[in-house]
Amino acid sequence: MSLSAITICLTSACSPVTVLNAMIPAEGYQKQADIAYGALSRQTLDIYTPVNVSPAQRLKTVLFFYGGSWDSGRKEDYKFVAEALTSAGYIVVIPDYRVYPDVIFPEFMADAAKAVSWTKQHVAQYGGDEKEIYLMGHSAGAHIAAMLTLDKQFLAKQNLSPMAIKGMIGLAGPYDFLPLKSNRLKTIFGPENERWKSQPINFVAGENPPMLLLVGEKDRTVLPRNTYHLADKVKQKGGKVELISFQDYNHVQMISHLAKPLRKDGKLRASIIEFLERN
């Protein structure tokens, strides 16, 4: 399939991830699927490791939370993200988590924190370094990663601190999105007087692990101001944050351009890898 055909699919009724994953190389990484990190059916994860990894290597690990408006998503759909990072020498963990209507905020945060805890405890068995774990997410997944990084309560329930995380990478994330207009989102995030608790920007204290915030200027799904507001707040509080803007990227492209067939100049992937290497 041509690149133009893939691009058309990304904006049409066919599944873009199906197309992307079909074109991802099958070699270069190993996948171990459906590993339980909790007792519930959605509490499973997939682990992708570069080939020929031994526990003695102690590789950096990226725990990726996918998006889906907090009501959809499947870990299997993000093989292309795993390939983008395993090909650079990182282990990638992609968990499922419970979504609406089965749960509302903050229950999916509890799942995410549990996935972090499982990864800290077990990644060494797969060649990863439990002291070198990074959180990464796109869209709703970036919101989840940011909340884990900034609001201490979620990891505290797993006897962890955000400072146990080496860094956070957010792609096209909603970090400051009140007031809500969608009735569905109003249900997901609860009573109006409690919704402030769902906003990552409200928990910035300047004590966060390093953050890389990536934003597409043509994003009309999650407005770029979310990223700019969070970056400004972290800087004001003396925290560590980098912001990189992609002038021609929309919301979907802020994740799809990690896929090998769509990388173009590779700047999105390179920005992430450079951050991982520096921190």
C-alpha positions in Angstrom: 0.0 0.0 0.0 1.3 3.5 -0.9 1.9 6.3 1.6 -0.9 8.2 0.0 -3.3 5.3 0.6 -2.3 5.1 4.2 -2.9 8.8 4.6 -6.4 8.6 3.1 -7.2 5.7 5.4 -6.2 7.8 8.4 -9.0 10.1 7.7 -11.6 7.6 6.5 -13.7 4.8 7.8 -11.1 2.1 7.6 -9.0 1.4 10.6 -5.7 3.3 10.4 -4.0 1.2 13.0 -4.8 -2.0 11.1 -3.0 -0.6 8.1 -0.1 0.8 10.0 0.5 -2.4 12.0 0.3 -4.5 8.8 3.2 -2.6 7.4 5.4 -2.7 10.5 8.4 -5.1 10.3 7.8 -8.4 12.1 11.4 -8.8 12.9 13.7 -6.9 15.4 11.5 -7.3 18.5 9.8 -10.0 20.5 6.3 -9.7 21.9 4.9 -11.3 25.0 1.1 -10.7 25.1 -1.7 -10.6 27.6 0.3 -10.6 30.8 -1.9 -9.9 33.8 -1.0 -7.0 36.1 -4.3 -7.3 37.9 -7.2 -9.6 38.4 -9.6 -8.0 35.9 -10.0 -8.7 32.2 -8.8 -5.3 31.1 -5.8 -5.4 33.5 -3.3 -7.0 31.1 -0.3 -5.7 29.2 2.0 -6.6 26.3 5.7 -6.4 26.5 7.9 -5.7 23.5 11.7 -6.3 23.7 14.4 -5.9 21.2 15.7 -9.2 20.0 18.5 -10.9 21.8 18.0 -9.1 25.1 19.3 -10.7 28.3 18.4 -9.6 31.8 22.0 -8.4 32.3 21.5 -5.6 29.7 19.1 -3.6 31.9 17.5 -1.6 29.1 15.4 1.6 29.6 11.7 0.9 29.5 8.8 3.0 28.1 5.3 2.4 29.5 2.9 3.6 26.9 -0.7 4.6 27.6 -2.8 4.8 24.4 -5.6 7.3 23.8 -9.2 6.8 23.0 -11.2 9.5 24.8 -11.2 7.4 28.0 -13.8 5.1 26.5 -12.0 3.0 23.9 -8.6 1.5 22.9 -6.8 -1.8 22.6 -3.1 -2.4 23.4 -2.8 -4.6 20.3 -3.4 -1.5 18.1 -0.1 0.1 19.1 2.4 -2.3 17.8 3.7 0.5 15.6 4.6 2.5 18.6 6.4 -0.4 20.2 8.4 -1.0 16.9 9.4 2.7 16.8 11.1 2.4 20.2 12.3 -1.2 20.3 14.1 -0.5 17.1 16.0 2.1 19.1 16.9 -0.3 21.9 14.1 0.2 24.4 11.7 -2.1 26.0 8.0 -1.1 25.6 5.1 -2.0 27.8 1.6 -1.3 26.6 -1.2 -1.9 29.1 -4.9 -2.1 28.6 -6.9 -0.3 31.3 -10.6 0.0 32.1 -12.6 2.6 30.3 -16.0 4.2 30.3 -18.8 3.0 30.6 -17.3 0.3 32.8 -15.5 2.9 35.0 -15.1 6.6 35.4 -12.4 8.8 36.7 -10.4 8.0 38.8 -10.7 4.3 38.3 -8.7 4.1 35.1 -6.0 6.0 37.0 -5.9 3.2 39.5 -5.3 0.7 36.7 -2.6 2.8 35.2 -0.8 3.1 38.6 -1.1 -0.7 39.0 0.5 -1.2 35.6 3.4 1.0 36.7 3.8 -1.0 39.9 3.8 -4.3 38.0 6.4 -3.0 35.5 8.7 -1.8 38.4 8.5 -5.2 40.0 8.9 -7.4 36.9 10.6 -5.6 34.0 14.0 -6.9 35.1 12.8 -10.4 34.1 12.6 -9.1 30.5 15.9 -7.3 30.4 14.7 -3.9 31.7 16.0 -1.7 34.4 13.4 -1.0 37.0 15.1 2.3 37.8 14.8 3.5 34.2 11.1 3.5 33.5 9.5 6.3 31.5 5.8 7.0 31.1 4.5 8.0 27.7 1.0 8.6 26.3 -1.0 10.0 23.4 -4.2 12.0 23.9 -6.2 10.5 26.8 -3.1 8.4 27.5 -1.0 11.5 27.8 -3.5 12.8 30.4 -3.1 9.5 32.3 0.7 9.7 32.2 0.7 13.3 33.3 -1.7 12.6 36.2 0.6 9.8 37.4 3.6 12.1 37.1 2.0 15.2 38.8 -0.6 13.9 41.3 1.2 11.8 43.9 -1.8 10.0 45.2 -2.2 7.5 42.4 1.3 6.0 42.7 1.3 6.4 46.4 -1.5 3.8 46.6 1.1 1.4 45.0 3.8 2.5 47.5 5.5 4.5 44.7 6.4 8.1 44.2 6.4 10.0 40.9 10.1 10.5 41.4 10.5 6.7 40.9 9.7 7.5 37.2 12.6 8.7 35.1 10.5 10.9 32.9 7.2 11.5 31.2 6.5 12.0 27.5 3.1 13.5 26.4 1.9 13.6 22.9 -1.2 15.8 22.1 -2.4 15.6 25.7 -5.4 17.2 27.4 -3.9 18.7 30.6 -6.2 21.7 31.2 -9.5 21.0 29.6 -12.2 22.5 31.8 -15.0 23.5 31.5 -16.5 20.4 29.9 -19.1 20.6 27.1 -19.6 17.0 26.2 -22.2 15.1 28.3 -20.1 12.0 28.0 -17.1 13.7 29.5 -19.2 15.2 32.2 -20.2 11.7 33.2 -16.6 10.4 33.0 -15.2 13.1 35.2 -18.0 13.4 37.7 -19.7 16.3 39.5 -18.7 19.8 38.4 -17.3 20.7 41.8 -15.0 17.6 41.7 -13.7 17.9 38.1 -10.7 20.0 39.1 -9.2 16.8 40.5 -8.9 15.4 36.9 -6.7 18.2 35.6 -3.0 17.6 35.5 -2.3 21.3 35.5 -3.7 21.6 39.0 -1.1 19.4 40.5 2.1 21.0 39.2 4.4 21.7 42.2 7.8 21.8 40.5 8.9 18.5 41.9 8.1 16.4 38.8 10.4 14.1 36.9 11.6 15.5 33.5 8.7 16.0 31.1 8.7 16.2 27.3 5.5 17.7 25.9 4.9 17.3 22.2 2.2 19.2 20.4 0.8 19.5 16.9 -0.2 23.0 15.9 -3.0 21.7 13.6 -4.6 19.6 16.4 -8.3 20.5 16.6 -9.2 17.5 18.8 -7.1 18.5 21.8 -6.2 22.1 21.5 -2.5 23.0 21.6 -3.2 25.4 24.5 -3.4 22.4 26.8 0.3 21.7 26.2 1.4 25.3 26.3 -0.5 25.9 29.6 1.0 22.9 31.3 4.6 23.7 30.1 4.2 27.2 31.3 3.0 26.1 34.7 5.8 23.6 35.2 8.4 26.2 34.3 6.8 28.7 36.7 7.1 26.2 39.5 10.7 25.4 38.7 10.0 21.9 37.3 11.8 20.2 34.4 9.9 20.4 31.1 10.7 20.6 27.4 8.1 21.6 24.8 8.4 20.7 21.1 5.9 22.0 18.5 5.2 20.3 15.2 3.7 23.0 12.9 2.1 20.7 10.4 0.8 17.8 12.6 -2.8 17.2 13.6 -4.0 15.1 16.5 -3.8 11.7 14.7 -0.4 12.5 13.1 1.0 13.1 16.6 1.0 9.4 17.0 0.7 7.9 13.5 4.0 9.6 12.5 5.8 7.3 14.8 5.0 4.4 12.5 7.8 3.5 10.1 5.7 4.1 6.9 4.7 7.6 8.0 7.8 8.9 9.7 8.8 11.4 7.0 11.8 13.3 8.5 11.5 11.2 11.7 11.5 14.3 13.9 8.7 13.0 16.2 10.5 9.7 16.9 13.9 11.4 17.2 12.6 13.9 19.7 11.4 11.1 22.0 14.6 9.1 21.6 16.8 12.2 22.3 14.8 12.8 25.5 15.1 9.2 26.6 18.9 9.4 26.1 19.3 12.6 28.0 17.3 11.7 31.0 
